[in-house]
């Protein structure tokens, strides 16, 4: 039996959501500790948020009829 010279990954590498460079296994989905820490900082500061409808008594897209 012959062994492959390189092992193929199970899935394609995805780009880092911060800078676009290829992600690595240690910091997945990021490429480095720096990008991972930048994302964590944004979460802790509240930069990521879900928009809230002004009138929460009606679901989005509900006309009432």
PQR file with spaces between the fields and no chain letter, atoms N, CA, C, O and H, PARSE charges and radii, in Angstrom:
ATOM       1  N    UNK     1       0.831   -1.196    0.000 -0.4000 1.5000
ATOM       2  CA   UNK     1       0.000    0.000    0.000 -0.0000 2.0000
ATOM       3  C    UNK     1       0.868    1.250    0.000  0.5500 1.7000
ATOM       4  O    UNK     1       1.922    1.296    0.634 -0.5500 1.4000
ATOM       5  N    UNK     2       0.409    2.245   -0.714 -0.4000 1.5000
ATOM       6  CA   UNK     2       1.133    3.517   -0.746 -0.0000 2.0000
ATOM       7  C    UNK     2       0.350    4.551    0.042  0.5500 1.7000
ATOM       8  O    UNK     2      -0.881    4.566    0.028 -0.5500 1.4000
ATOM       9  H    UNK     2      -0.447    2.207   -1.229  0.4000 1.0000
ATOM      10  N    UNK     3       1.077    5.408    0.725 -0.4000 1.5000
ATOM      11  CA   UNK     3       0.430    6.478    1.490 -0.0000 2.0000
ATOM      12  C    UNK     3       0.530    7.775    0.714  0.5500 1.7000
ATOM      13  O    UNK     3       1.493    8.009   -0.016 -0.5500 1.4000
ATOM      14  H    UNK     3       2.077    5.397    0.736  0.4000 1.0000
ATOM      15  N    UNK     4      -0.471    8.607    0.880 -0.4000 1.5000
ATOM      16  CA   UNK     4      -0.450    9.914    0.226 -0.0000 2.0000
ATOM      17  C    UNK     4       0.618   10.785    0.863  0.5500 1.7000
ATOM      18  O    UNK     4       0.881   10.687    2.061 -0.5500 1.4000
ATOM      19  H    UNK     4      -1.254    8.417    1.473  0.4000 1.0000
ATOM      20  N    UNK     5       1.228   11.636    0.055 -0.4000 1.5000
ATOM      21  CA   UNK     5       2.245   12.556    0.568 -0.0000 2.0000
ATOM      22  C    UNK     5       1.608   13.639    1.426  0.5500 1.7000
ATOM      23  O    UNK     5       2.227   14.127    2.372 -0.5500 1.4000
ATOM      24  H    UNK     5       1.014   11.716   -0.919  0.4000 1.0000
ATOM      25  N    UNK     6       0.387   14.012    1.104 -0.4000 1.5000
ATOM      26  CA   UNK     6      -0.305   15.022    1.905 -0.0000 2.0000
ATOM      27  C    UNK     6      -1.715   14.538    2.214  0.5500 1.7000
ATOM      28  O    UNK     6      -2.332   13.822    1.425 -0.5500 1.4000
ATOM      29  H    UNK     6      -0.115   13.615    0.336  0.4000 1.0000
ATOM      30  N    UNK     7      -2.198   14.932    3.347 -0.4000 1.5000
ATOM      31  CA   UNK     7      -3.545   14.560    3.768 -0.0000 2.0000
ATOM      32  C    UNK     7      -4.502   15.661    3.359  0.5500 1.7000
ATOM      33  O    UNK     7      -4.267   16.834    3.650 -0.5500 1.4000
ATOM      34  H    UNK     7      -1.697   15.514    3.988  0.4000 1.0000
ATOM      35  N    UNK     8      -5.570   15.293    2.691 -0.4000 1.5000
ATOM      36  CA   UNK     8      -6.559   16.269    2.265 -0.0000 2.0000
ATOM      37  C    UNK     8      -7.473   16.621    3.432  0.5500 1.7000
ATOM      38  O    UNK     8      -7.905   15.726    4.159 -0.5500 1.4000
ATOM      39  H    UNK     8      -5.761   14.341    2.454  0.4000 1.0000
ATOM      40  N    UNK     9      -7.780   17.906    3.630 -0.4000 1.5000
ATOM      41  CA   UNK     9      -8.701   18.286    4.700 -0.0000 2.0000
ATOM      42  C    UNK     9     -10.119   17.807    4.383  0.5500 1.7000
ATOM      43  O    UNK     9     -10.474   17.606    3.222 -0.5500 1.4000
ATOM      44  H    UNK     9      -7.430   18.633    3.040  0.4000 1.0000
ATOM      45  N    UNK    10     -10.923   17.629    5.435 -0.4000 1.5000
ATOM      46  CA   UNK    10     -12.290   17.169    5.257 -0.0000 2.0000
ATOM      47  C    UNK    10     -13.166   18.231    4.601  0.5500 1.7000
ATOM      48  O    UNK    10     -14.100   17.896    3.873 -0.5500 1.4000
ATOM      49  H    UNK    10     -10.635   17.793    6.379  0.4000 1.0000
ATOM      50  N    UNK    11     -12.880   19.490    4.847 -0.4000 1.5000
ATOM      51  CA   UNK    11     -13.664   20.571    4.238 -0.0000 2.0000
ATOM      52  C    UNK    11     -12.736   21.671    3.758  0.5500 1.7000
ATOM      53  O    UNK    11     -11.589   21.779    4.192 -0.5500 1.4000
ATOM      54  H    UNK    11     -12.122   19.762    5.439  0.4000 1.0000
ATOM      55  N    UNK    12     -13.257   22.480    2.857 -0.4000 1.5000
ATOM      56  CA   UNK    12     -12.478   23.576    2.313 -0.0000 2.0000
ATOM      57  C    UNK    12     -12.208   24.610    3.402  0.5500 1.7000
ATOM      58  O    UNK    12     -13.062   24.833    4.260 -0.5500 1.4000
ATOM      59  H    UNK    12     -14.189   22.393    2.505  0.4000 1.0000
ATOM      60  N    UNK    13     -11.029   25.247    3.381 -0.4000 1.5000
ATOM      61  CA   UNK    13     -10.775   26.311    4.349 -0.0000 2.0000
ATOM      62  C    UNK    13     -11.654   27.524    4.050  0.5500 1.7000
ATOM      63  O    UNK    13     -11.872   27.871    2.889 -0.5500 1.4000
ATOM      64  H    UNK    13     -10.336   25.065    2.684  0.4000 1.0000
ATOM      65  N    UNK    14     -12.144   28.151    5.086 -0.4000 1.5000
ATOM      66  CA   UNK    14     -12.985   29.334    4.941 -0.0000 2.0000
ATOM      67  C    UNK    14     -12.161   30.569    5.270  0.5500 1.7000
ATOM      68  O    UNK    14     -11.227   30.490    6.068 -0.5500 1.4000
ATOM      69  H    UNK    14     -11.967   27.869    6.029  0.4000 1.0000
ATOM      70  N    UNK    15     -12.490   31.702    4.673 -0.4000 1.5000
ATOM      71  CA   UNK    15     -11.754   32.923    4.992 -0.0000 2.0000
ATOM      72  C    UNK    15     -12.119   33.431    6.390  0.5500 1.7000
ATOM      73  O    UNK    15     -13.228   33.217    6.880 -0.5500 1.4000
ATOM      74  H    UNK    15     -13.249   31.766    4.026  0.4000 1.0000
ATOM      75  N    UNK    16     -11.175   34.093    7.000 -0.4000 1.5000
ATOM      76  CA   UNK    16     -11.378   34.703    8.312 -0.0000 2.0000
ATOM      77  C    UNK    16     -12.453   35.785    8.178  0.5500 1.7000
ATOM      78  O    UNK    16     -12.379   36.593    7.253 -0.5500 1.4000
ATOM      79  H    UNK    16     -10.274   34.266    6.602  0.4000 1.0000
ATOM      80  N    UNK    17     -13.449   35.826    9.071 -0.4000 1.5000
ATOM      81  CA   UNK    17     -14.496   36.854    8.968 -0.0000 2.0000
ATOM      82  C    UNK    17     -13.989   38.270    9.241  0.5500 1.7000
ATOM      83  O    UNK    17     -14.659   39.240    8.887 -0.5500 1.4000
ATOM      84  H    UNK    17     -13.509   35.170    9.823  0.4000 1.0000
ATOM      85  N    UNK    18     -12.827   38.403    9.858 -0.4000 1.5000
ATOM      86  CA   UNK    18     -12.281   39.727   10.155 -0.0000 2.0000
ATOM      87  C    UNK    18     -11.455   40.293    9.001  0.5500 1.7000
ATOM      88  O    UNK    18     -11.662   41.435    8.590 -0.5500 1.4000
ATOM      89  H    UNK    18     -12.283   37.615   10.146  0.4000 1.0000
ATOM      90  N    UNK    19     -10.516   39.495    8.478 -0.4000 1.5000
ATOM      91  CA   UNK    19      -9.566   40.043    7.504 -0.0000 2.0000
ATOM      92  C    UNK    19      -9.598   39.340    6.150  0.5500 1.7000
ATOM      93  O    UNK    19      -9.035   39.854    5.184 -0.5500 1.4000
ATOM      94  H    UNK    19     -10.348   38.568    8.813  0.4000 1.0000
ATOM      95  N    UNK    20     -10.235   38.188    6.058 -0.4000 1.5000
ATOM      96  CA   UNK    20     -10.347   37.494    4.781 -0.0000 2.0000
ATOM      97  C    UNK    20      -9.234   36.501    4.483  0.5500 1.7000
ATOM      98  O    UNK    20      -9.305   35.786    3.483 -0.5500 1.4000
ATOM      99  H    UNK    20     -10.693   37.770    6.843  0.4000 1.0000
ATOM     100  N    UNK    21      -8.201   36.437    5.331 -0.4000 1.5000
ATOM     101  CA   UNK    21      -7.141   35.443    5.118 -0.0000 2.0000
ATOM     102  C    UNK    21      -7.682   34.055    5.459  0.5500 1.7000
ATOM     103  O    UNK    21      -8.689   33.944    6.160 -0.5500 1.4000
ATOM     104  H    UNK    21      -8.144   37.017    6.144  0.4000 1.0000
ATOM     105  N    UNK    22      -7.032   32.997    4.975 -0.4000 1.5000
ATOM     106  CA   UNK    22      -7.512   31.639    5.283 -0.0000 2.0000
ATOM     107  C    UNK    22      -7.479   31.375    6.794  0.5500 1.7000
ATOM     108  O    UNK    22      -6.515   31.736    7.469 -0.5500 1.4000
ATOM     109  H    UNK    22      -6.215   33.086    4.406  0.4000 1.0000
ATOM     110  N    UNK    23      -8.527   30.750    7.313 -0.4000 1.5000
ATOM     111  CA   UNK    23      -8.582   30.441    8.743 -0.0000 2.0000
ATOM     112  C    UNK    23      -7.663   29.268    9.039  0.5500 1.7000
ATOM     113  O    UNK    23      -7.271   28.532    8.133 -0.5500 1.4000
ATOM     114  H    UNK    23      -9.310   30.457    6.764  0.4000 1.0000
ATOM     115  N    UNK    24      -7.318   29.096   10.318 -0.4000 1.5000
ATOM     116  CA   UNK    24      -6.521   27.937   10.701 -0.0000 2.0000
ATOM     117  C    UNK    24      -7.230   27.166   11.807  0.5500 1.7000
ATOM     118  O    UNK    24      -8.152   27.675   12.444 -0.5500 1.4000
ATOM     119  H    UNK    24      -7.636   29.693   11.054  0.4000 1.0000
ATOM     120  N    UNK    25      -6.796   25.959   12.019 -0.4000 1.5000
ATOM     121  CA   UNK    25      -7.470   25.050   12.942 -0.0000 2.0000
ATOM     122  C    UNK    25      -7.450   25.556   14.386  0.5500 1.7000
ATOM     123  O    UNK    25      -8.441   25.410   15.101 -0.5500 1.4000
ATOM     124  H    UNK    25      -6.047   25.546   11.502  0.4000 1.0000
ATOM     125  N    UNK    26      -6.341   26.145   14.822 -0.4000 1.5000
ATOM     126  CA   UNK    26      -6.209   26.581   16.212 -0.0000 2.0000
ATOM     127  C    UNK    26      -7.152   27.725   16.570  0.5500 1.7000
ATOM     128  O    UNK    26      -7.597   27.824   17.714 -0.5500 1.4000
ATOM     129  H    UNK    26      -5.536   26.264   14.241  0.4000 1.0000
ATOM     130  N    UNK    27      -7.459   28.584   15.613 -0.4000 1.5000
ATOM     131  CA   UNK    27      -8.277   29.776   15.885 -0.0000 2.0000
ATOM     132  C    UNK    27      -9.571   29.798   15.092  0.5500 1.7000
ATOM     133  O    UNK    27     -10.171   30.861   14.931 -0.5500 1.4000
ATOM     134  H    UNK    27      -7.098   28.504   14.684  0.4000 1.0000
ATOM     135  N    UNK    28     -10.016   28.657   14.595 -0.4000 1.5000
ATOM     136  CA   UNK    28     -11.184   28.583   13.719 -0.0000 2.0000
ATOM     137  C    UNK    28     -12.378   29.300   14.323  0.5500 1.7000
ATOM     138  O    UNK    28     -12.643   29.100   15.508 -0.5500 1.4000
ATOM     139  H    UNK    28      -9.529   27.793   14.727  0.4000 1.0000
ATOM     140  N    UNK    29     -13.107   30.112   13.598 -0.4000 1.5000
ATOM     141  CA   UNK    29     -13.051   30.398   12.168 -0.0000 2.0000
ATOM     142  C    UNK    29     -12.114   31.545   11.811  0.5500 1.7000
ATOM     143  O    UNK    29     -12.144   32.035   10.682 -0.5500 1.4000
ATOM     144  H    UNK    29     -12.892   30.274   12.635  0.4000 1.0000
ATOM     145  N    UNK    30     -11.293   31.973   12.743 -0.4000 1.5000
ATOM     146  CA   UNK    30     -10.398   33.098   12.505 -0.0000 2.0000
ATOM     147  C    UNK    30      -9.019   32.616   12.070  0.5500 1.7000
ATOM     148  O    UNK    30      -8.723   31.423   12.142 -0.5500 1.4000
ATOM     149  H    UNK    30     -11.268   31.574   13.660  0.4000 1.0000
ATOM     150  N    UNK    31      -8.172   33.548   11.617 -0.4000 1.5000
ATOM     151  CA   UNK    31      -6.835   33.193   11.152 -0.0000 2.0000
ATOM     152  C    UNK    31      -5.778   33.362   12.235  0.5500 1.7000
ATOM     153  O    UNK    31      -4.689   32.797   12.134 -0.5500 1.4000
ATOM     154  H    UNK    31      -8.413   34.517   11.559  0.4000 1.0000
ATOM     155  N    UNK    32      -6.095   34.141   13.278 -0.4000 1.5000
ATOM     156  CA   UNK    32      -5.084   34.421   14.307 -0.0000 2.0000
ATOM     157  C    UNK    32      -5.756   34.797   15.615  0.5500 1.7000
ATOM     158  O    UNK    32      -6.964   35.028   15.677 -0.5500 1.4000
ATOM     159  H    UNK    32      -6.980   34.599   13.360  0.4000 1.0000
ATOM     160  N    UNK    33      -4.931   34.852   16.670 -0.4000 1.5000
ATOM     161  CA   UNK    33      -5.432   35.310   17.979 -0.0000 2.0000
ATOM     162  C    UNK    33      -5.928   36.755   17.884  0.5500 1.7000
ATOM     163  O    UNK    33      -6.921   37.116   18.516 -0.5500 1.4000
ATOM     164  H    UNK    33      -3.950   34.665   16.620  0.4000 1.0000
ATOM     165  N    UNK    34      -5.240   37.572   17.097 -0.4000 1.5000
ATOM     166  CA   UNK    34      -5.616   38.980   16.962 -0.0000 2.0000
ATOM     167  C    UNK    34      -7.033   39.131   16.424  0.5500 1.7000
ATOM     168  O    UNK    34      -7.838   39.871   16.989 -0.5500 1.4000
ATOM     169  H    UNK    34      -4.434   37.278   16.584  0.4000 1.0000
ATOM     170  N    UNK    35      -7.342   38.425   15.326 -0.4000 1.5000
ATOM     171  CA   UNK    35      -8.680   38.526   14.736 -0.0000 2.0000
ATOM     172  C    UNK    35      -9.740   37.965   15.688  0.5500 1.7000
ATOM     173  O    UNK    35     -10.836   38.514   15.794 -0.5500 1.4000
ATOM     174  H    UNK    35      -6.688   37.824   14.868  0.4000 1.0000
ATOM     175  N    UNK    36      -9.414   36.885   16.371 -0.4000 1.5000
ATOM     176  CA   UNK    36     -10.358   36.305   17.341 -0.0000 2.0000
ATOM     177  C    UNK    36     -10.634   37.296   18.469  0.5500 1.7000
ATOM     178  O    UNK    36     -11.781   37.459   18.885 -0.5500 1.4000
ATOM     179  H    UNK    36      -8.523   36.439   16.285  0.4000 1.0000
ATOM     180  N    UNK    37      -9.584   37.961   18.968 -0.4000 1.5000
ATOM     181  CA   UNK    37      -9.750   38.932   20.049 -0.0000 2.0000
ATOM     182  C    UNK    37     -10.512   40.171   19.596  0.5500 1.7000
ATOM     183  O    UNK    37     -11.281   40.737   20.374 -0.5500 1.4000
ATOM     184  H    UNK    37      -8.652   37.828   18.631  0.4000 1.0000
ATOM     185  N    UNK    38     -10.314   40.604   18.347 -0.4000 1.5000
ATOM     186  CA   UNK    38     -11.075   41.745   17.828 -0.0000 2.0000
ATOM     187  C    UNK    38     -12.574   41.437   17.807  0.5500 1.7000
ATOM     188  O    UNK    38     -13.395   42.276   18.179 -0.5500 1.4000
ATOM     189  H    UNK    38      -9.690   40.144   17.715  0.4000 1.0000
ATOM     190  N    UNK    39     -12.916   40.234   17.373 -0.4000 1.5000
ATOM     191  CA   UNK    39     -14.318   39.839   17.329 -0.0000 2.0000
ATOM     192  C    UNK    39     -14.905   39.753   18.739  0.5500 1.7000
ATOM     193  O    UNK    39     -16.021   40.218   18.974 -0.5500 1.4000
ATOM     194  H    UNK    39     -12.250   39.553   17.071  0.4000 1.0000
ATOM     195  N    UNK    40     -14.167   39.167   19.669 -0.4000 1.5000
ATOM     196  CA   UNK    40     -14.636   39.074   21.052 -0.0000 2.0000
ATOM     197  C    UNK    40     -14.846   40.462   21.647  0.5500 1.7000
ATOM     198  O    UNK    40     -15.820   40.691   22.365 -0.5500 1.4000
ATOM     199  H    UNK    40     -13.261   38.790   19.478  0.4000 1.0000
ATOM     200  N    UNK    41     -13.938   41.386   21.352 -0.4000 1.5000
ATOM     201  CA   UNK    41     -14.063   42.752   21.847 -0.0000 2.0000
ATOM     202  C    UNK    41     -15.349   43.410   21.342  0.5500 1.7000
ATOM     203  O    UNK    41     -16.028   44.111   22.093 -0.5500 1.4000
ATOM     204  H    UNK    41     -13.147   41.201   20.769  0.4000 1.0000
ATOM     205  N    UNK    42     -15.678   43.184   20.082 -0.4000 1.5000
ATOM     206  CA   UNK    42     -16.923   43.754   19.538 -0.0000 2.0000
ATOM     207  C    UNK    42     -18.143   43.181   20.242  0.5500 1.7000
ATOM     208  O    UNK    42     -19.092   43.911   20.526 -0.5500 1.4000
ATOM     209  H    UNK    42     -15.127   42.615   19.472  0.4000 1.0000
ATOM     210  N    UNK    43     -18.128   41.869   20.529 -0.4000 1.5000
ATOM     211  CA   UNK    43     -19.255   41.262   21.243 -0.0000 2.0000
ATOM     212  C    UNK    43     -19.385   41.872   22.640  0.5500 1.7000
ATOM     213  O    UNK    43     -20.489   42.203   23.071 -0.5500 1.4000
ATOM     214  H    UNK    43     -17.357   41.277   20.298  0.4000 1.0000
ATOM     215  N    UNK    44     -18.267   42.021   23.344 -0.4000 1.5000
ATOM     216  CA   UNK    44     -18.312   42.522   24.717 -0.0000 2.0000
ATOM     217  C    UNK    44     -18.725   43.991   24.792  0.5500 1.7000
ATOM     218  O    UNK    44     -19.342   44.410   25.772 -0.5500 1.4000
ATOM     219  H    UNK    44     -17.370   41.752   22.994  0.4000 1.0000
ATOM     220  N    UNK    45     -18.392   44.775   23.770 -0.4000 1.5000
ATOM     221  CA   UNK    45     -18.783   46.192   23.732 -0.0000 2.0000
ATOM     222  C    UNK    45     -20.236   46.374   23.307  0.5500 1.7000
ATOM     223  O    UNK    45     -20.798   47.455   23.479 -0.5500 1.4000
ATOM     224  H    UNK    45     -17.891   44.435   22.974  0.4000 1.0000
ATOM     225  N    UNK    46     -20.852   45.323   22.751 -0.4000 1.5000
ATOM     226  CA   UNK    46     -22.234   45.428   22.297 -0.0000 2.0000
ATOM     227  C    UNK    46     -22.359   45.943   20.877  0.5500 1.7000
ATOM     228  O    UNK    46     -23.430   46.403   20.479 -0.5500 1.4000
ATOM     229  H    UNK    46     -20.395   44.445   22.611  0.4000 1.0000
ATOM     230  N    UNK    47     -21.281   45.874   20.104 -0.4000 1.5000
ATOM     231  CA   UNK    47     -21.336   46.345   18.719 -0.0000 2.0000
ATOM     232  C    UNK    47     -22.234   45.474   17.859  0.5500 1.7000
ATOM     233  O    UNK    47     -22.858   45.960   16.916 -0.5500 1.4000
ATOM     234  H    UNK    47     -20.411   45.501   20.427  0.4000 1.0000
ATOM     235  N    UNK    48     -22.302   44.186   18.180 -0.4000 1.5000
ATOM     236  CA   UNK    48     -23.189   43.288   17.458 -0.0000 2.0000
ATOM     237  C    UNK    48     -24.535   43.293   18.175  0.5500 1.7000
ATOM     238  O    UNK    48     -24.610   43.002   19.368 -0.5500 1.4000
ATOM     239  H    UNK    48     -21.795   43.791   18.946  0.4000 1.0000
ATOM     240  N    UNK    49     -25.579   43.618   17.453 -0.4000 1.5000
ATOM     241  CA   UNK    49     -26.903   43.614   18.071 -0.0000 2.0000
ATOM     242  C    UNK    49     -27.950   43.262   17.027  0.5500 1.7000
ATOM     243  O    UNK    49     -27.724   43.396   15.824 -0.5500 1.4000
ATOM     244  H    UNK    49     -25.518   43.855   16.484  0.4000 1.0000
ATOM     245  N    UNK    50     -29.085   42.814   17.506 -0.4000 1.5000
ATOM     246  CA   UNK    50     -30.209   42.485   16.638 -0.0000 2.0000
ATOM     247  C    UNK    50     -31.157   43.665   16.670  0.5500 1.7000
ATOM     248  O    UNK    50     -31.565   44.086   17.752 -0.5500 1.4000
ATOM     249  H    UNK    50     -29.268   42.705   18.483  0.4000 1.0000
ATOM     250  N    UNK    51     -31.527   44.222   15.502 -0.4000 1.5000
ATOM     251  CA   UNK    51     -32.442   45.362   15.495 -0.0000 2.0000
ATOM     252  C    UNK    51     -33.795   44.977   16.095  0.5500 1.7000
ATOM     253  O    UNK    51     -34.291   43.870   15.884 -0.5500 1.4000
ATOM     254  H    UNK    51     -31.195   43.880   14.623  0.4000 1.0000
ATOM     255  N    UNK    52     -34.367   45.892   16.831 -0.4000 1.5000
ATOM     256  CA   UNK    52     -35.649   45.664   17.490 -0.0000 2.0000
ATOM     257  C    UNK    52     -36.719   46.487   16.783  0.5500 1.7000
ATOM     258  O    UNK    52     -36.506   47.658   16.467 -0.5500 1.4000
ATOM     259  H    UNK    52     -33.964   46.791   17.003  0.4000 1.0000
ATOM     260  N    UNK    53     -37.877   45.865   16.538 -0.4000 1.5000
ATOM     261  CA   UNK    53     -38.998   46.578   15.922 -0.0000 2.0000
ATOM     262  C    UNK    53     -39.546   47.574   16.938  0.5500 1.7000
ATOM     263  O    UNK    53     -39.506   47.321   18.142 -0.5500 1.4000
ATOM     264  H    UNK    53     -38.050   44.914   16.795  0.4000 1.0000
ATOM     265  N    UNK    54     -40.063   48.714   16.451 -0.4000 1.5000
ATOM     266  CA   UNK    54     -40.594   49.732   17.353 -0.0000 2.0000
ATOM     267  C    UNK    54     -41.798   49.227   18.127  0.5500 1.7000
ATOM     268  O    UNK    54     -41.900   49.459   19.332 -0.5500 1.4000
ATOM     269  H    UNK    54     -40.096   48.918   15.473  0.4000 1.0000
ATOM     270  N    UNK    55     -42.719   48.533   17.449 -0.4000 1.5000
ATOM     271  CA   UNK    55     -43.903   48.002   18.108 -0.0000 2.0000
ATOM     272  C    UNK    55     -43.766   46.489   18.156  0.5500 1.7000
ATOM     273  O    UNK    55     -43.998   45.804   17.160 -0.5500 1.4000
ATOM     274  H    UNK    55     -42.636   48.344   16.471  0.4000 1.0000
ATOM     275  N    UNK    56     -43.389   45.973   19.317 -0.4000 1.5000
ATOM     276  CA   UNK    56     -43.139   44.541   19.433 -0.0000 2.0000
ATOM     277  C    UNK    56     -44.417   43.734   19.625  0.5500 1.7000
ATOM     278  O    UNK    56     -44.355   42.506   19.691 -0.5500 1.4000
ATOM     279  H    UNK    56     -43.201   46.530   20.126  0.4000 1.0000
ATOM     280  N    UNK    57     -45.592   44.397   19.716 -0.4000 1.5000
ATOM     281  CA   UNK    57     -46.828   43.650   19.902 -0.0000 2.0000
ATOM     282  C    UNK    57     -47.254   42.942   18.625  0.5500 1.7000
ATOM     283  O    UNK    57     -48.008   41.970   18.685 -0.5500 1.4000
ATOM     284  H    UNK    57     -45.643   45.394   19.663  0.4000 1.0000
ATOM     285  N    UNK    58     -46.782   43.412   17.459 -0.4000 1.5000
ATOM     286  CA   UNK    58     -47.123   42.789   16.194 -0.0000 2.0000
ATOM     287  C    UNK    58     -45.863   42.124   15.611  0.5500 1.7000
ATOM     288  O    UNK    58     -44.783   42.713   15.640 -0.5500 1.4000
ATOM     289  H    UNK    58     -46.170   44.201   17.411  0.4000 1.0000
ATOM     290  N    UNK    59     -46.000   40.915   15.089 -0.4000 1.5000
ATOM     291  CA   UNK    59     -44.849   40.305   14.421 -0.0000 2.0000
ATOM     292  C    UNK    59     -44.518   41.055   13.130  0.5500 1.7000
ATOM     293  O    UNK    59     -45.386   41.697   12.539 -0.5500 1.4000
ATOM     294  H    UNK    59     -46.878   40.436   15.066  0.4000 1.0000
ATOM     295  N    UNK    60     -43.272   40.971   12.699 -0.4000 1.5000
ATOM     296  CA   UNK    60     -42.855   41.637   11.455 -0.0000 2.0000
ATOM     297  C    UNK    60     -43.678   41.144   10.288  0.5500 1.7000
ATOM     298  O    UNK    60     -43.920   39.943   10.161 -0.5500 1.4000
ATOM     299  H    UNK    60     -42.567   40.449   13.179  0.4000 1.0000
ATOM     300  N    UNK    61     -44.112   42.055    9.430 -0.4000 1.5000
ATOM     301  CA   UNK    61     -44.858   41.712    8.238 -0.0000 2.0000
ATOM     302  C    UNK    61     -46.338   41.451    8.496  0.5500 1.7000
ATOM     303  O    UNK    61     -47.045   41.042    7.576 -0.5500 1.4000
ATOM     304  H    UNK    61     -43.915   43.030    9.533  0.4000 1.0000
ATOM     305  N    UNK    62     -46.833   41.674    9.714 -0.4000 1.5000
ATOM     306  CA   UNK    62     -48.234   41.445   10.034 -0.0000 2.0000
ATOM     307  C    UNK    62     -49.009   42.725    9.795  0.5500 1.7000
ATOM     308  O    UNK    62     -48.691   43.757   10.385 -0.5500 1.4000
ATOM     309  H    UNK    62     -46.258   42.006   10.462  0.4000 1.0000
ATOM     310  N    UNK    63     -50.041   42.677    8.925 -0.4000 1.5000
ATOM     311  CA   UNK    63     -50.849   43.845    8.603 -0.0000 2.0000
ATOM     312  C    UNK    63     -52.034   44.024    9.544  0.5500 1.7000
ATOM     313  O    UNK    63     -52.618   45.106    9.614 -0.5500 1.4000
ATOM     314  H    UNK    63     -50.300   41.838    8.446  0.4000 1.0000
ATOM     315  N    UNK    64     -52.383   42.983   10.254 -0.4000 1.5000
ATOM     316  CA   UNK    64     -53.512   43.071   11.158 -0.0000 2.0000
ATOM     317  C    UNK    64     -54.821   42.681   10.544  0.5500 1.7000
ATOM     318  O    UNK    64     -55.854   42.754   11.209 -0.5500 1.4000
ATOM     319  H    UNK    64     -51.909   42.104   10.197  0.4000 1.0000
ATOM     320  N    UNK    65     -54.819   42.275    9.315 -0.4000 1.5000
ATOM     321  CA   UNK    65     -56.053   41.872    8.644 -0.0000 2.0000
ATOM     322  C    UNK    65     -56.075   40.399    8.434  0.5500 1.7000
ATOM     323  O    UNK    65     -57.039   39.870    7.881 -0.5500 1.4000
ATOM     324  H    UNK    65     -53.979   42.216    8.775  0.4000 1.0000
